[in-house]
Amino acid sequence: RTQRCVLGILRSDYMLHNPATTTSSSEPEEDNEEEDLHESIPLQVELNTIASSFGCLSSKITRLHQTLYPGLHNEEGDLPVNMAGENIAKGLALAVQEFTRQKVESGEEGGNVE
């Protein structure tokens, strides 16, 4: 049987980078730390597959960043709400529904998910 639908759960990891603060010193100056955060840009450092468990934790990390750095904004304003946990669960549920629909459509064993 041909599988017609695939669910991919991917997690993309980023770190903040500010080219203006790249110096020979590994210690940033404390008085410029908040300004440095505002001028930093996110750079992708990793793309993970089958990483749905940590995807759910990323929602909590976003809330941690919002608490630690209340003035941290991106170009559109505040950090976006991270709905990874809810969206991963919805994606898995939709995948099961589609798998079941395809089994019923093809007449395989009444569509029971095994």
C-alpha positions, 0 to 999 in steps of 0.5 A, a space after each residue: 500500500 502507498 502512504 499518501 500522507 506524512 507528518 513531519 515534526 521539526 524543531 529549529 533551534 536558534 541563538 541570538 547573535 550581535 555582530 557589534 558585540 563580537 570582540 576578543 573579550 568573552 565577557 559582555 559589558 553589563 551596562 550594555 547588556 539590554 541594548 545588545 539584546 535589542 540589536 541581536 538577531 536570531 541565527 539558526 544553529 540546528 534543525 531537529 527531526 523527531 524532536 517533539 518532546 523538546 518542542 513542548 518545552 520551548 513554550 516554557 522557554 519563551 515564557 522564561 525569556 519574557 520574564 527575564 527580559 521584559 523589555 526584549 522585543 523583536 521588529 514586530 513588538 513583543 516576543 511571539 506567543 509560542 504554541 508548540 505544545 498545543 500545535 504538536 498535539 493537534 498535528 499528531 491528532 490530525 495525523 491519526 485522523 487522516 491515517 484512519 480515514 485512509 484505512 477506511 477508504 482503502 477497506 483495511 480492517 475497518 480503519 482501526 489504528 493499530 
